[in-house]
Amino acid sequence: MARLALSLPPGIYGNGTRFQSKGRYRDAWGVRWYGNAIGPVNGWRRKGTGVLTGAPRAALAWKANDTKTWLGIGTHRRG
């Protein structure tokens, strides 16, 4: 597969419609600019030691009174 050189203008263009911002970055949720490159905020990292059995179907996050953050994930399998 051949590589193509892209010359996108820097920055985020959020004005107007998607048609008007063609060829530019429009949505930038969860990303930051590092020099002239765009990258994820803090990247991904593993939290906890739990293992999921099955495909995740729903998630519920909450904070306990002792300020610990919890995440419950439901899958298509039982236990």
Order of alpha helices (4+ residues) and beta strands (2+ residues): beta-beta-beta-beta
